[in-house]
Amino acid sequence: ASVDSYPPDVDPAKHTARVVRAIGELARCIGSEGLVAGQVVDLEMTGSTETVPLDRLEYIHLHKTAALLEASVVIGAIIGGGSEEQIERLRKYARSIGLLF
């Protein structure tokens, strides 16, 4: 979030908005809608004798590994000044890689 970390060609007037958006993205990806949600479901299944249904397993991976990759990729796009279309394409890419992982 340090202004000194921005590339020199980024308009300083846009720094604050990008930082706030990036922090919001991080909070969403690791909070109760993301990593925390995946961890809760993962812990619920720990030690269970039932087979984990595919949809629940996918949920866990999308909300843990994929959420962390999504945050990393999307925050980079936000800070780098990506367009909305670019950000959403990168979001989809990161989720797909996270699910495959």
N, C-alpha and C positions, 0 to 999 in steps of 0.2 A: 504494500500500500504506500510505500515511500515514493514521493514524486521524483526523487533522484533516480529511480529505477526505470523510468519511462524512456523510450527512445527519444532522441533530441527533436525529431520531426513531429511529435505529438503536441497538439495545441494545449498549452497549460490550462486553458479555461475548461477543457474537457476532462482533466485528470479527476476531479472530485466525483463527477457523475459516473465515470468508469469504475473508480474504486468502490463507490457505494453499490453499484450494480454487481461488481465482482464479489463483494462481501455478502450480498444477498444471495447470490448463486451458491456460494460456499455453504452458507447457513442452510439453504434448502437441501443441498445434496447430502450434508452430513447430519441434518436434524431429523425430526420425527417423520418427515416425508421421504427420507432417504436412508442413509446408513443406519440410523437408530431403528427404523422400522424393519429393515432387513435383519439386524442383529436380534431384535425381539423374536421374530419368527424363527430364526436359526436356533436360538436358545430354547424355544418351545419344542423344537423337534429333537434337540439333543437328548440322547438316552431313550428316545421313543423306540418301541419295537415295531411300530407301523412303518411301512414303506412310505417315503416322502413322495407325495404326488408331484408330477412333473410341473404343474402350474405353481405349486408352492416353492419348489426348488428354483424355478425361474424367477419367482418373486424375490427370493433370498439373494440370488446372484445379481439381479438388476438393482437391488437396493443396497448392496454392499460393494462388491468389486466394481460393477458398472457405474455406481454413483460416484465413487472416487475418481475413476477415469473421466467421467463426464465433467466433474468439477474442474479437474486439471485442464482439460481441453477447452471447455467453454470459457473458463476464466482467462485463459491465454487469448482466446478470440476476442473477448470483451476488452481486455486491456490493450490488445493490438488494434482495436478499432474495426473489427469485422462487422459486416452488415448483418441484419437480422437473418437473412437467408443463409449466409455463411455460418453464423452461430448455430442455427437449427440443424444444418447439415452436419456440422461437427458434433453436435449433441447426439444425433442419430448414430454417427460413426463410433463415438466413444461408448455408447450403450451397447452397440453390437459387439465391439471388441471386448467389453467387460463381460458380456454374456458368454462369448466364446471362450474366454479365459477360464 
